[in-house]
Amino acid sequence: MEILNPLAEQYCTDYSSSQDALLQEIEAITNQHHGHAHMLSGKWQGKFLEMISLMINPTKVLEIGSFTGFSALSLSKGLTNNGHLHTIEIREEDAHTAQQFFEKSSVNNQITLHIGNAIDIIQQLDEVWDLIFIDADKVSYIEYYELTLPKLKTGGWILVDNVFFHGQVFAETVTGKNAKAIDAFNKYVASDLRVEQVMIPIRDGLMLIRKL
């Protein structure tokens, strides 16, 4: 299902600022060699993540779901000089790829990559987060949200990817494990009085959440 008119999506991409050379390299290599390259944020969404980070100017960032490192490096753009980004990836091969790209970046010493189960790792991290990006297994979204929201500072931000789940959440009857999980997550956040949120129709849908 096409969520956004492809001409509109291409137009938005064409008239968004370019990514730096390293991000362009990550996108090209992922598209050429990874069997699930569609999971990459891509230029348009990546630039949006970068802009959000630059606006927030975070000191502590948590990313759940590193993939090949593109979104982490996009989110790192707004880090304060003493800021740090923690990113978690369960797949060792993808984590290895991401680490190689991190080591090429000027912010390598400001990024820590954790390999393993995010639910376990999140509970081991003793940080107060300014910005959180959730983009991992969909059935765990509510659990990720509940584990991280108490550690998010008041006025802090959560970005959540794939909240349309390929348009499947728009169906009158939502079917499929992942689509049901995303639909449940969206409804869960909408009823949560601890936050306010807005959905943004970028690629597969982003939700921007602010802790009250």
C-alpha positions in Angstrom: 0.0 0.0 0.0 1.4 3.4 -1.0 0.9 5.7 2.0 2.2 8.8 0.3 1.9 9.6 -3.4 5.4 8.6 -4.7 5.7 11.8 -6.6 5.1 13.8 -3.4 7.7 11.6 -1.5 10.2 12.1 -4.3 9.5 15.9 -4.4 10.1 16.1 -0.6 13.3 14.2 -0.9 14.6 16.2 -3.8 14.0 19.5 -2.0 15.4 18.4 1.3 19.1 19.2 2.1 21.6 16.6 1.3 23.1 14.2 3.8 26.9 14.3 4.5 29.2 12.0 2.6 29.3 9.3 5.3 25.5 9.0 5.5 25.3 8.8 1.8 27.8 6.0 1.9 25.8 4.1 4.5 22.6 4.5 2.4 24.3 3.3 -0.8 26.1 0.3 0.8 23.0 -0.8 2.7 20.8 -0.5 -0.4 23.3 -2.5 -2.5 24.1 -5.3 -0.1 21.5 -5.7 2.6 18.5 -7.9 2.1 16.3 -5.6 4.3 17.5 -2.3 3.0 14.0 -0.9 3.3 14.5 -0.7 7.0 17.0 2.2 6.5 15.6 5.6 7.4 16.8 7.2 4.1 17.6 10.7 3.1 14.3 12.4 3.8 13.6 10.8 7.2 17.2 11.0 8.1 17.3 14.7 7.5 14.2 15.0 9.7 15.8 13.1 12.5 18.9 15.3 12.2 16.8 18.5 12.3 14.9 17.3 15.4 18.2 16.6 17.1 19.6 20.0 16.2 16.5 21.7 17.6 16.6 19.7 20.9 20.4 19.8 21.2 20.4 16.7 23.5 23.0 15.5 25.9 21.7 12.0 26.2 20.2 10.1 23.3 18.9 6.5 23.3 18.2 4.6 20.0 16.5 1.2 20.1 17.4 -0.4 16.8 20.7 0.6 15.2 20.4 -1.3 11.9 23.4 -0.2 9.9 24.0 3.1 11.8 22.3 5.6 9.6 19.7 6.9 12.0 22.2 7.0 14.9 24.6 9.2 13.0 21.6 11.4 11.9 20.5 11.8 15.5 24.1 12.5 16.6 24.2 15.8 14.7 22.6 17.8 17.5 24.6 16.3 20.4 26.1 18.8 22.8 29.9 18.8 23.0 29.8 16.5 26.0 26.7 14.6 24.7 26.5 10.8 24.2 24.3 8.5 22.2 23.6 4.9 23.2 22.3 2.7 20.4 21.1 -1.0 20.7 21.1 -3.6 18.0 20.3 -7.3 18.5 21.7 -8.5 15.2 25.5 -8.9 15.4 26.1 -8.6 11.7 24.2 -5.3 11.5 25.9 -4.1 14.7 29.3 -4.8 13.2 28.4 -2.8 10.1 27.1 0.1 12.2 30.3 0.1 14.3 32.5 0.3 11.2 30.6 3.4 10.1 30.7 4.9 13.6 34.4 4.6 13.6 34.6 6.6 10.4 32.6 9.5 11.9 33.9 12.5 13.9 31.6 11.6 16.8 32.7 8.0 17.3 33.8 8.8 20.9 30.2 10.0 21.6 28.5 6.8 20.5 28.2 3.6 22.4 26.8 0.6 20.5 25.2 -2.2 22.7 24.7 -5.6 21.1 21.9 -7.8 22.6 18.3 -7.7 23.8 17.1 -4.2 24.2 14.8 -4.9 27.1 17.7 -6.2 29.1 20.1 -3.5 28.0 17.7 -0.6 28.6 17.4 -1.6 32.3 21.1 -1.6 32.7 21.6 2.0 31.4 21.5 4.5 34.3 20.8 7.7 32.3 18.3 10.5 32.1 17.4 10.8 28.4 16.7 13.9 26.4 15.7 12.1 23.2 14.7 8.5 22.5 14.2 6.9 19.1 12.3 3.6 19.0 12.7 1.5 15.8 13.1 -2.1 16.7 10.8 -5.2 16.9 7.2 -4.0 16.8 5.6 -6.3 19.3 7.8 -4.8 22.0 7.0 -1.2 21.4 4.8 -0.7 24.4 7.4 -2.4 26.6 10.2 -0.2 25.2 8.0 2.8 25.8 7.2 1.9 29.4 10.8 1.1 30.2 12.1 4.3 28.8 9.5 6.9 29.7 10.4 7.0 33.4 14.0 7.7 32.4 13.0 10.5 30.0 13.4 13.9 31.4 10.3 16.1 31.8 9.9 17.9 28.5 12.0 15.2 26.7 11.1 13.6 23.4 10.5 10.2 22.0 10.4 9.5 18.2 8.8 6.2 17.1 9.2 4.8 13.6 6.8 2.6 11.5 3.6 3.8 13.3 1.7 3.1 10.0 3.3 -0.3 9.5 3.1 -0.3 5.8 -0.4 1.2 5.9 -1.8 -2.0 7.6 -3.1 0.0 10.6 -5.5 1.8 8.4 -7.5 -1.3 7.7 -11.0 -1.6 9.2 -9.8 -4.8 10.8 -6.1 -4.8 11.6 -4.5 -8.2 11.0 -1.0 -9.6 11.4 1.1 -9.7 14.6 3.2 -6.6 13.9 0.3 -4.4 12.6 -1.8 -5.3 15.6 1.1 -4.5 17.9 1.6 -1.1 16.3 -2.1 -0.3 16.3 -2.2 -1.2 20.0 0.9 1.0 20.7 -0.6 4.0 18.9 -3.8 3.6 20.9 -1.8 3.2 24.1 0.1 6.4 23.6 -3.0 8.3 22.6 -4.7 7.4 25.9 -1.6 8.2 28.0 -2.0 11.4 30.0 1.7 11.6 30.8 2.5 12.7 27.2 1.3 14.6 24.2 2.0 13.3 20.7 1.6 14.0 17.0 1.8 11.6 14.0 3.8 12.7 11.0 3.3 11.1 7.6 7.0 10.6 6.7 7.7 7.3 5.0 6.1 4.6 7.2 4.9 7.1 9.8 6.7 8.7 12.7 5.2 9.6 16.0 6.7 12.5 18.0 6.0 12.2 21.7 6.7 14.8 24.4 6.7 14.0 28.1 4.6 16.4 30.2 
